[in-house]
Amino acid sequence: MEEIHWLEQIQPSQRTLVGNRALQLSQWRQRGYPVKLGFVVSSQVWRTLLAQLLSSTDTLLDAYLHLNVDDWQQLQQVAQKLRQALVAQASLVIDLSHTIATAAQHWTTLIWHPDLILPAGTPQNLQNVLESQVSTHHPTAIAQALLRTWSQLLSARNLFYWQRVGIDLQQLDVAILVQPLHNAIASGTLNCQTDKLEIQASYGLGLAIARGEVIPDFYLVDPKSGIVRSQKLGYKTIAYGVAHLPVPAGFIRHTSFNNQNDLQVYLLNTEQQQRYVLQQDLQRLIHLGQELIRITNSATICEWALEIEGEGIEPQLAIAQCRDSLVAGETHAQIMPAPSSALLQGLAAAPGRSIAPAYVVCDLQKTPHLPPGVIVVTTAIAPEWLPLLQHAAGFITERGGLTSHSAILARELGIPAVVNVAKATQILQTNDLIDLDGNQGEIHRLRGYQTRSHLMTTPRLLVPNNRSQAIRRQVNKSVTNYTVPIATQIFLNLSQHHLLDKVQNLPVDGLGLLRSELMVLNMLKGQSILGWLPQRQQELLELWQERIAQFARAFAPKPVFYRALDWRSPEFQVLSHPAISTGQIDSTSGYHSIVSYLQDPTLFDLELTALAGVRQAGYDNIHLLLPFMRTVEEFVFCRQRVERVGLTQSPQFQLWIMAEVPSVLFLLPEYVAAGVQGVSIGTNDLTQLLLGVDRDFEHLATFDARHPVVMRAIAQIIQQAKQAGIPCAICGQAPVLYPELIDSLVDWGITAISVEADAVEVTYQAIVRAEQRLLVKSARHQLQPEISKFATELPPENLEY
């Protein structure tokens, strides 16, 4: 059996051995195009390995053949046994690793690209379910990379995939393209179509684009004339490289991304961020794209890089990968959508991607019975659906903006969501199999696959929990990636207790926003809070106290800021307050928090008693954040009730207010005099109240926190807080949605920035850059008098003009 095939030697008849991608690359390389050197680990190796694996024990084969993917526990157990059996096939893998090490002896770092080879008549475009791997050229590292690549085929998620799509594991082959990994000045994608040429570009290796950690520069080119029709500057803050290889000029070493893979994260300076990556090299890429259009005569996407192969050597343009293209005119059905084939488009509200059946909900007055693992399609998400949505694969709404409560709810749950999708409930139908892309704001109806009715009862396995994965990546990096000390604190926004274990080791300074509404909705499992009062009030108090204690315990001794219930009826109908008539309320400016407390303080007092009980239990890191404060009189009312339960008796206790209502711009000194010990800016409400917009109306989306009026208000609040000697944090969505604002926040003197877990790293990096620039600016300012003095003392003949 021939185990490896070099790209220069691959023939069209070997497609089933090497895969479509490698075959396409080999054809281009053999015709003289700049395709990277590489070879393919034959699909026959996997086939032999799988046969040995399934025949190793009768029990294992029987377990696979009788696998019920609707049984979560059984699916996990079978996946684990299969992967353990794969590792047990050590002899074959070790022998192969030495063969590959010999073939790649001149390459220091390798990248492994798996390519699925599926039987004819089945969905072909499933490549995104397998991730590329990186390793060194040592045989042990090679063996581990092989096992990591193959074991993806046996994960619980992918076993579910194969059965639902109708593919037997024994019909599934995979080839692996192995290439050397060099550092790159820039990399990106080249989308070649007959009527247009699209180029994406960012600094360093393509990993930053693939992970969605940068927004690349974009160029739209006329393929016939080569003229750039339009271009848009991206948002590029980091670059990836190989640690031990020559580094492009201007890259600032940050910290190790993964020592095992020897990858390195680099920070980009201000000049690099503010200029286009491609200067003189743009024409080379345009010419390459024109050539690929000419020879393929079909849509082709390739990944390119300007590689540094050694010091003093001119960077070389290389094609690393091709995708979403068909070889030799073959046509296949698709389960993954082709580029730009979106059926519907909206605002990307929560990141991640899910493929699952749609479940359309038109009647918002009734709480729906949602099957697990579906993508909910509705006009708007009612917050009381929270317990049901925890098992959804994602959701789509016709209304709402990026800071709407639907969007916030999705980010809290860590599920992909797209909002502001016109006519979604009319166009999509229950049982439609759809691809929901929360990164791009796109919804695709999948072709080449008929949805089965029993999909409606499947658990959410089709696509992993994107937020959990992102959080795990953050935690894995926390030991090495956050070594640069920063003065600005990073807090977390969190209200779901089931995420506590995942975020506990994140390098944050505390929990800056514990949204009590979402916490209570989860705690009550959708039941009306009025059903607990007054007969079950003591039971409710104990439940409330224990739930708050879970957060305080997880973060101790770091501070936890519990935001008191912010009544927004009719939005939170399950939390409907007895004093509120829901038919007369505007959710933007009507009954919020303190007004409901003034009408009937029963629940506010219950909250305060629960907080006092948590502190008495020894968790003195819990503090109170009062929402939507309008007047000093309202604050005094709340402070008196806080004092009544004994919270202020502890000198460590802190009483903060949210800066959401514009009156805070004029009243902050009076608030401080009345006892406010800190302020947290809520950009979502502050923006809409300053500009007279409703965050649920997408047509007013141009009015966001970047508007000069909002920016001036934020700066004024920070400066007034500094003058008053109290801390000032910001906990709205603005720093996450618009990370470029962090420069200004740090410059103005913000104390802390509170974000969701999956935004911790990008926020940290932005703070590092902002503080470094501030230090440089300060140093220059201090040195300027000395420089001027030195210049005046120089004799005229030493001055250059």
MOBELGI-V615438 format. One record per residue. N is the residue number from 0. RES is the residue in one letter. BURIAL is # if it has 24 or more other C-alpha atoms within 12 Angstrom, else .. Layout:
# MOBELGI-V615438
n->N res->RES burial->BURIAL
n->N res->RES burial->BURIAL
This chain:
# MOBELGI-V615438
n->0 res->M burial->.
n->1 res->E burial->.
n->2 res->E burial->#
n->3 res->I burial->#
n->4 res->H burial->#
n->5 res->W burial->#
n->6 res->L burial->#
n->7 res->E burial->#
n->8 res->Q burial->.
n->9 res->I burial->#
n->10 res->Q burial->.
n->11 res->P burial->.
n->12 res->S burial->.
n->13 res->Q burial->#
n->14 res->R burial->#
n->15 res->T burial->#
n->16 res->L burial->#
n->17 res->V burial->#
n->18 res->G burial->#
n->19 res->N burial->#
n->20 res->R burial->#
n->21 res->A burial->#
n->22 res->L burial->#
n->23 res->Q burial->#
n->24 res->L burial->#
n->25 res->S burial->#
n->26 res->Q burial->#
n->27 res->W burial->#
n->28 res->R burial->#
n->29 res->Q burial->.
n->30 res->R burial->.
n->31 res->G burial->.
n->32 res->Y burial->#
n->33 res->P burial->#
n->34 res->V burial->#
n->35 res->K burial->#
n->36 res->L burial->#
n->37 res->G burial->#
n->38 res->F burial->#
n->39 res->V burial->#
n->40 res->V burial->#
n->41 res->S burial->#
n->42 res->S burial->#
n->43 res->Q burial->#
n->44 res->V burial->#
n->45 res->W burial->#
n->46 res->R burial->#
n->47 res->T burial->.
n->48 res->L burial->#
n->49 res->L burial->#
n->50 res->A burial->#
n->51 res->Q burial->#
n->52 res->L burial->#
n->53 res->L burial->#
n->54 res->S burial->.
n->55 res->S burial->.
n->56 res->T burial->.
n->57 res->D burial->.
n->58 res->T burial->.
n->59 res->L burial->#
n->60 res->L burial->#
n->61 res->D burial->.
n->62 res->A burial->.
n->63 res->Y burial->#
n->64 res->L burial->.
n->65 res->H burial->.
n->66 res->L burial->#
n->67 res->N burial->#
n->68 res->V burial->#
n->69 res->D burial->#
n->70 res->D burial->.
n->71 res->W burial->#
n->72 res->Q burial->.
n->73 res->Q burial->.
n->74 res->L burial->#
n->75 res->Q burial->#
n->76 res->Q burial->.
n->77 res->V burial->#
n->78 res->A burial->#
n->79 res->Q burial->#
n->80 res->K burial->#
n->81 res->L burial->#
n->82 res->R burial->#
n->83 res->Q burial->.
n->84 res->A burial->#
n->85 res->L burial->#
n->86 res->V burial->#
n->87 res->A burial->.
n->88 res->Q burial->#
n->89 res->A burial->.
n->90 res->S burial->.
n->91 res->L burial->#
n->92 res->V burial->#
n->93 res->I burial->#
n->94 res->D burial->.
n->95 res->L burial->#
n->96 res->S burial->#
n->97 res->H burial->.
n->98 res->T burial->#
n->99 res->I burial->#
n->100 res->A burial->#
n->101 res->T burial->.
n->102 res->A burial->#
n->103 res->A burial->#
n->104 res->Q burial->.
n->105 res->H burial->.
n->106 res->W burial->#
n->107 res->T burial->#
n->108 res->T burial->#
n->109 res->L burial->#
n->110 res->I burial->#
n->111 res->W burial->#
n->112 res->H burial->#
n->113 res->P burial->#
n->114 res->D burial->#
n->115 res->L burial->#
n->116 res->I burial->#
n->117 res->L burial->#
n->118 res->P burial->#
n->119 res->A burial->.
n->120 res->G burial->.
n->121 res->T burial->#
n->122 res->P burial->#
n->123 res->Q burial->#
n->124 res->N burial->#
n->125 res->L burial->#
n->126 res->Q burial->#
n->127 res->N burial->.
n->128 res->V burial->#
n->129 res->L burial->#
n->130 res->E burial->#
n->131 res->S burial->#
n->132 res->Q burial->#
n->133 res->V burial->#
n->134 res->S burial->#
n->135 res->T burial->#
n->136 res->H burial->#
n->137 res->H burial->#
n->138 res->P burial->#
n->139 res->T burial->.
n->140 res->A burial->#
n->141 res->I burial->#
n->142 res->A burial->#
n->143 res->Q burial->#
n->144 res->A burial->#
n->145 res->L burial->#
n->146 res->L burial->#
n->147 res->R burial->#
n->148 res->T burial->#
n->149 res->W burial->#
n->150 res->S burial->#
n->151 res->Q burial->#
n->152 res->L burial->#
n->153 res->L burial->#
n->154 res->S burial->#
n->155 res->A burial->#
n->156 res->R burial->#
n->157 res->N burial->#
n->158 res->L burial->#
n->159 res->F burial->#
n->160 res->Y burial->#
n->161 res->W burial->#
n->162 res->Q burial->#
n->163 res->R burial->#
n->164 res->V burial->#
n->165 res->G burial->.
n->166 res->I burial->#
n->167 res->D burial->.
n->168 res->L burial->#
n->169 res->Q burial->#
n->170 res->Q burial->.
n->171 res->L burial->#
n->172 res->D burial->#
n->173 res->V burial->#
n->174 res->A burial->#
n->175 res->I burial->#
n->176 res->L burial->#
n->177 res->V burial->#
n->178 res->Q burial->#
n->179 res->P burial->#
n->180 res->L burial->#
n->181 res->H burial->#
n->182 res->N burial->#
n->183 res->A burial->#
n->184 res->I burial->#
n->185 res->A burial->#
n->186 res->S burial->#
n->187 res->G burial->#
n->188 res->T burial->#
n->189 res->L burial->#
n->190 res->N burial->#
n->191 res->C burial->#
n->192 res->Q burial->#
n->193 res->T burial->.
n->194 res->D burial->.
n->195 res->K burial->#
n->196 res->L burial->#
n->197 res->E burial->#
n->198 res->I burial->#
n->199 res->Q burial->#
n->200 res->A burial->#
n->201 res->S burial->#
n->202 res->Y burial->#
n->203 res->G burial->#
n->204 res->L burial->#
n->205 res->G burial->#
n->206 res->L burial->#
n->207 res->A burial->#
n->208 res->I burial->#
n->209 res->A burial->#
n->210 res->R burial->.
n->211 res->G burial->#
n->212 res->E burial->#
n->213 res->V burial->#
n->214 res->I burial->#
n->215 res->P burial->#
n->216 res->D burial->#
n->217 res->F burial->#
n->218 res->Y burial->#
n->219 res->L burial->#
n->220 res->V burial->#
n->221 res->D burial->#
n->222 res->P burial->#
n->223 res->K burial->.
n->224 res->S burial->.
n->225 res->G burial->#
n->226 res->I burial->.
n->227 res->V burial->.
n->228 res->R burial->.
n->229 res->S burial->.
n->230 res->Q burial->.
n->231 res->K burial->.
n->232 res->L burial->#
n->233 res->G burial->#
n->234 res->Y burial->#
n->235 res->K burial->#
n->236 res->T burial->#
n->237 res->I burial->#
n->238 res->A burial->#
n->239 res->Y burial->#
n->240 res->G burial->#
n->241 res->V burial->#
n->242 res->A burial->#
n->243 res->H burial->.
n->244 res->L burial->.
n->245 res->P burial->#
n->246 res->V burial->#
n->247 res->P burial->#
n->248 res->A burial->.
n->249 res->G burial->.
n->250 res->F burial->#
n->251 res->I burial->#
n->252 res->R burial->#
n->253 res->H burial->#
n->254 res->T burial->#
n->255 res->S burial->#
n->256 res->F burial->#
n->257 res->N burial->#
n->258 res->N burial->.
n->259 res->Q burial->.
n->260 res->N burial->#
n->261 res->D burial->#
n->262 res->L burial->#
n->263 res->Q burial->#
n->264 res->V burial->#
n->265 res->Y burial->#
n->266 res->L burial->#
n->267 res->L burial->#
n->268 res->N burial->#
n->269 res->T burial->.
n->270 res->E burial->.
n->271 res->Q burial->#
n->272 res->Q burial->#
n->273 res->Q burial->.
n->274 res->R burial->.
n->275 res->Y burial->#
n->276 res->V burial->#
n->277 res->L burial->#
n->278 res->Q burial->.
n->279 res->Q burial->.
n->280 res->D burial->#
n->281 res->L burial->#
n->282 res->Q burial->.
n->283 res->R burial->.
n->284 res->L burial->#
n->285 res->I burial->#
n->286 res->H burial->#
n->287 res->L burial->#
n->288 res->G burial->#
n->289 res->Q burial->#
n->290 res->E burial->#
n->291 res->L burial->#
n->292 res->I burial->#
n->293 res->R burial->.
n->294 res->I burial->.
n->295 res->T burial->#
n->296 res->N burial->.
n->297 res->S burial->#
n->298 res->A burial->#
n->299 res->T burial->#
n->300 res->I burial->#
n->301 res->C burial->#
n->302 res->E burial->#
n->303 res->W burial->#
n->304 res->A burial->#
n->305 res->L burial->#
n->306 res->E burial->#
n->307 res->I burial->#
n->308 res->E burial->#
n->309 res->G burial->.
n->310 res->E burial->.
n->311 res->G burial->.
n->312 res->I burial->.
n->313 res->E burial->.
n->314 res->P burial->.
n->315 res->Q burial->#
n->316 res->L burial->#
n->317 res->A burial->#
n->318 res->I burial->#
n->319 res->A burial->#
n->320 res->Q burial->#
n->321 res->C burial->#
n->322 res->R burial->#
n->323 res->D burial->#
n->324 res->S burial->#
n->325 res->L burial->#
n->326 res->V burial->#
n->327 res->A burial->.
n->328 res->G burial->.
n->329 res->E burial->.
n->330 res->T burial->.
n->331 res->H burial->#
n->332 res->A burial->#
n->333 res->Q burial->#
n->334 res->I burial->#
n->335 res->M burial->#
n->336 res->P burial->#
n->337 res->A burial->#
n->338 res->P burial->.
n->339 res->S burial->.
n->340 res->S burial->.
n->341 res->A burial->.
n->342 res->L burial->#
n->343 res->L burial->#
n->344 res->Q burial->#
n->345 res->G burial->#
n->346 res->L burial->#
n->347 res->A burial->#
n->348 res->A burial->#
n->349 res->A burial->#
n->350 res->P burial->#
n->351 res->G burial->#
n->352 res->R burial->#
n->353 res->S burial->#
n->354 res->I burial->#
n->355 res->A burial->#
n->356 res->P burial->#
n->357 res->A burial->#
n->358 res->Y burial->#
n->359 res->V burial->#
n->360 res->V burial->#
n->361 res->C burial->#
n->362 res->D burial->.
n->363 res->L burial->.
n->364 res->Q burial->.
n->365 res->K burial->.
n->366 res->T burial->#
n->367 res->P burial->#
n->368 res->H burial->.
n->369 res->L burial->#
n->370 res->P burial->#
n->371 res->P burial->#
n->372 res->G burial->#
n->373 res->V burial->#
n->374 res->I burial->#
n->375 res->V burial->#
n->376 res->V burial->#
n->377 res->T burial->#
n->378 res->T burial->#
n->379 res->A burial->#
n->380 res->I burial->#
n->381 res->A burial->#
n->382 res->P burial->#
n->383 res->E burial->#
n->384 res->W burial->#
n->385 res->L burial->#
n->386 res->P burial->#
n->387 res->L burial->#
n->388 res->L burial->#
n->389 res->Q burial->#
n->390 res->H burial->#
n->391 res->A burial->#
n->392 res->A burial->#
n->393 res->G burial->#
n->394 res->F burial->#
n->395 res->I burial->#
n->396 res->T burial->#
n->397 res->E burial->#
n->398 res->R burial->#
n->399 res->G burial->#
n->400 res->G burial->#
n->401 res->L burial->#
n->402 res->T burial->#
n->403 res->S burial->#
n->404 res->H burial->#
n->405 res->S burial->#
n->406 res->A burial->#
n->407 res->I burial->#
n->408 res->L burial->#
n->409 res->A burial->#
n->410 res->R burial->#
n->411 res->E burial->#
n->412 res->L burial->#
n->413 res->G burial->#
n->414 res->I burial->#
n->415 res->P burial->#
n->416 res->A burial->#
n->417 res->V burial->#
n->418 res->V burial->#
n->419 res->N burial->#
n->420 res->V burial->#
n->421 res->A burial->#
n->422 res->K burial->.
n->423 res->A burial->#
n->424 res->T burial->#
n->425 res->Q burial->.
n->426 res->I burial->.
n->427 res->L burial->#
n->428 res->Q burial->.
n->429 res->T burial->#
n->430 res->N burial->#
n->431 res->D burial->#
n->432 res->L burial->#
n->433 res->I burial->#
n->434 res->D burial->#
n->435 res->L burial->#
n->436 res->D burial->#
n->437 res->G burial->#
n->438 res->N burial->#
n->439 res->Q burial->#
n->440 res->G burial->#
n->441 res->E burial->#
n->442 res->I burial->#
n->443 res->H burial->#
n->444 res->R burial->#
n->445 res->L burial->#
n->446 res->R burial->#
n->447 res->G burial->.
n->448 res->Y burial->#
n->449 res->Q burial->.
n->450 res->T burial->#
n->451 res->R burial->.
n->452 res->S burial->.
n->453 res->H burial->.
n->454 res->L burial->#
n->455 res->M burial->#
n->456 res->T burial->#
n->457 res->T burial->#
n->458 res->P burial->#
n->459 res->R burial->#
n->460 res->L burial->#
n->461 res->L burial->#
n->462 res->V burial->#
n->463 res->P burial->#
n->464 res->N burial->#
n->465 res->N burial->#
n->466 res->R burial->#
n->467 res->S burial->#
n->468 res->Q burial->.
n->469 res->A burial->#
n->470 res->I burial->#
n->471 res->R burial->#
n->472 res->R burial->#
n->473 res->Q burial->#
n->474 res->V burial->#
n->475 res->N burial->#
n->476 res->K burial->#
n->477 res->S burial->#
n->478 res->V burial->.
n->479 res->T burial->.
n->480 res->N burial->#
n->481 res->Y burial->#
n->482 res->T burial->.
n->483 res->V burial->.
n->484 res->P burial->.
n->485 res->I burial->#
n->486 res->A burial->.
n->487 res->T burial->#
n->488 res->Q burial->#
n->489 res->I burial->#
n->490 res->F burial->#
n->491 res->L burial->#
n->492 res->N burial->#
n->493 res->L burial->#
n->494 res->S burial->#
n->495 res->Q burial->#
n->496 res->H burial->#
n->497 res->H burial->.
n->498 res->L burial->#
n->499 res->L burial->#
n->500 res->D burial->.
n->501 res->K burial->#
n->502 res->V burial->#
n->503 res->Q burial->#
n->504 res->N burial->#
n->505 res->L burial->#
n->506 res->P burial->#
n->507 res->V burial->#
n->508 res->D burial->#
n->509 res->G burial->#
n->510 res->L burial->#
n->511 res->G burial->#
n->512 res->L burial->#
n->513 res->L burial->#
n->514 res->R burial->#
n->515 res->S burial->#
n->516 res->E burial->#
n->517 res->L burial->#
n->518 res->M burial->#
n->519 res->V burial->#
n->520 res->L burial->#
n->521 res->N burial->#
n->522 res->M burial->#
n->523 res->L burial->#
n->524 res->K burial->.
n->525 res->G burial->#
n->526 res->Q burial->#
n->527 res->S burial->#
n->528 res->I burial->#
n->529 res->L burial->.
n->530 res->G burial->.
n->531 res->W burial->.
n->532 res->L burial->.
n->533 res->P burial->.
n->534 res->Q burial->.
n->535 res->R burial->.
n->536 res->Q burial->.
n->537 res->Q burial->.
n->538 res->E burial->.
n->539 res->L burial->#
n->540 res->L burial->#
n->541 res->E burial->.
n->542 res->L burial->#
n->543 res->W burial->#
n->544 res->Q burial->#
n->545 res->E burial->#
n->546 res->R burial->#
n->547 res->I burial->#
n->548 res->A burial->#
n->549 res->Q burial->#
n->550 res->F burial->#
n->551 res->A burial->#
n->552 res->R burial->#
n->553 res->A burial->#
n->554 res->F burial->#
n->555 res->A burial->#
n->556 res->P burial->.
n->557 res->K burial->#
n->558 res->P burial->#
n->559 res->V burial->#
n->560 res->F burial->#
n->561 res->Y burial->#
n->562 res->R burial->#
n->563 res->A burial->#
n->564 res->L burial->#
n->565 res->D burial->#
n->566 res->W burial->#
n->567 res->R burial->#
n->568 res->S burial->#
n->569 res->P burial->#
n->570 res->E burial->#
n->571 res->F burial->#
n->572 res->Q burial->#
n->573 res->V burial->#
n->574 res->L burial->#
n->575 res->S burial->#
n->576 res->H burial->#
n->577 res->P burial->#
n->578 res->A burial->.
n->579 res->I burial->#
n->580 res->S burial->.
n->581 res->T burial->.
n->582 res->G burial->.
n->583 res->Q burial->.
n->584 res->I burial->.
n->585 res->D burial->.
n->586 res->S burial->#
n->587 res->T burial->#
n->588 res->S burial->#
n->589 res->G burial->#
n->590 res->Y burial->#
n->591 res->H burial->#
n->592 res->S burial->#
n->593 res->I burial->#
n->594 res->V burial->#
n->595 res->S burial->#
n->596 res->Y burial->#
n->597 res->L burial->#
n->598 res->Q burial->.
n->599 res->D burial->.
n->600 res->P burial->#
n->601 res->T burial->#
n->602 res->L burial->#
n->603 res->F burial->#
n->604 res->D burial->#
n->605 res->L burial->#
n->606 res->E burial->#
n->607 res->L burial->#
n->608 res->T burial->#
n->609 res->A burial->#
n->610 res->L burial->#
n->611 res->A burial->#
n->612 res->G burial->#
n->613 res->V burial->#
n->614 res->R burial->#
n->615 res->Q burial->.
n->616 res->A burial->.
n->617 res->G burial->.
n->618 res->Y burial->#
n->619 res->D burial->#
n->620 res->N burial->#
n->621 res->I burial->#
n->622 res->H burial->#
n->623 res->L burial->#
n->624 res->L burial->#
n->625 res->L burial->#
n->626 res->P burial->#
n->627 res->F burial->#
n->628 res->M burial->#
n->629 res->R burial->#
n->630 res->T burial->#
n->631 res->V burial->#
n->632 res->E burial->.
n->633 res->E burial->#
n->634 res->F burial->#
n->635 res->V burial->#
n->636 res->F burial->#
n->637 res->C burial->#
n->638 res->R burial->#
n->639 res->Q burial->.
n->640 res->R burial->#
n->641 res->V burial->#
n->642 res->E burial->.
n->643 res->R burial->.
n->644 res->V burial->#
n->645 res->G burial->.
n->646 res->L burial->#
n->647 res->T burial->#
n->648 res->Q burial->.
n->649 res->S burial->.
n->650 res->P burial->.
n->651 res->Q burial->.
n->652 res->F burial->#
n->653 res->Q burial->#
n->654 res->L burial->#
n->655 res->W burial->#
n->656 res->I burial->#
n->657 res->M burial->#
n->658 res->A burial->#
n->659 res->E burial->#
n->660 res->V burial->#
n->661 res->P burial->#
n->662 res->S burial->.
n->663 res->V burial->#
n->664 res->L burial->#
n->665 res->F burial->.
n->666 res->L burial->#
n->667 res->L burial->#
n->668 res->P burial->#
n->669 res->E burial->.
n->670 res->Y burial->#
n->671 res->V burial->#
n->672 res->A burial->.
n->673 res->A burial->#
n->674 res->G burial->#
n->675 res->V burial->#
n->676 res->Q burial->#
n->677 res->G burial->#
n->678 res->V burial->#
n->679 res->S burial->#
n->680 res->I burial->#
n->681 res->G burial->#
n->682 res->T burial->#
n->683 res->N burial->#
n->684 res->D burial->#
n->685 res->L burial->#
n->686 res->T burial->#
n->687 res->Q burial->#
n->688 res->L burial->#
n->689 res->L burial->#
n->690 res->L burial->#
n->691 res->G burial->.
n->692 res->V burial->#
n->693 res->D burial->#
n->694 res->R burial->#
n->695 res->D burial->#
n->696 res->F burial->#
n->697 res->E burial->#
n->698 res->H burial->.
n->699 res->L burial->.
n->700 res->A burial->#
n->701 res->T burial->.
n->702 res->F burial->#
n->703 res->D burial->#
n->704 res->A burial->#
n->705 res->R burial->#
n->706 res->H burial->.
n->707 res->P burial->.
n->708 res->V burial->.
n->709 res->V burial->#
n->710 res->M burial->#
n->711 res->R burial->.
n->712 res->A burial->#
n->713 res->I burial->#
n->714 res->A burial->#
n->715 res->Q burial->#
n->716 res->I burial->#
n->717 res->I burial->#
n->718 res->Q burial->#
n->719 res->Q burial->#
n->720 res->A burial->#
n->721 res->K burial->#
n->722 res->Q burial->.
n->723 res->A burial->.
n->724 res->G burial->.
n->725 res->I burial->#
n->726 res->P burial->#
n->727 res->C burial->#
n->728 res->A burial->#
n->729 res->I burial->#
n->730 res->C burial->#
n->731 res->G burial->#
n->732 res->Q burial->#
n->733 res->A burial->#
n->734 res->P burial->#
n->735 res->V burial->#
n->736 res->L burial->#
n->737 res->Y burial->#
n->738 res->P burial->#
n->739 res->E burial->#
n->740 res->L burial->#
n->741 res->I burial->#
n->742 res->D burial->#
n->743 res->S burial->#
n->744 res->L burial->#
n->745 res->V burial->#
n->746 res->D burial->#
n->747 res->W burial->#
n->748 res->G burial->#
n->749 res->I burial->#
n->750 res->T burial->#
n->751 res->A burial->#
n->752 res->I burial->#
n->753 res->S burial->#
n->754 res->V burial->#
n->755 res->E burial->#
n->756 res->A burial->#
n->757 res->D burial->#
n->758 res->A burial->#
n->759 res->V burial->#
n->760 res->E burial->#
n->761 res->V burial->#
n->762 res->T burial->#
n->763 res->Y burial->#
n->764 res->Q burial->#
n->765 res->A burial->#
n->766 res->I burial->#
n->767 res->V burial->#
n->768 res->R burial->#
n->769 res->A burial->#
n->770 res->E burial->#
n->771 res->Q burial->#
n->772 res->R burial->.
n->773 res->L burial->#
n->774 res->L burial->.
n->775 res->V burial->.
n->776 res->K burial->.
n->777 res->S burial->.
n->778 res->A burial->.
n->779 res->R burial->.
n->780 res->H burial->.
n->781 res->Q burial->.
n->782 res->L burial->.
n->783 res->Q burial->.
n->784 res->P burial->.
n->785 res->E burial->.
n->786 res->I burial->.
n->787 res->S burial->.
n->788 res->K burial->.
n->789 res->F burial->.
n->790 res->A burial->.
n->791 res->T burial->.
n->792 res->E burial->.
n->793 res->L burial->.
n->794 res->P burial->.
n->795 res->P burial->.
n->796 res->E burial->.
n->797 res->N burial->.
n->798 res->L burial->.
n->799 res->E burial->.
n->800 res->Y burial->.
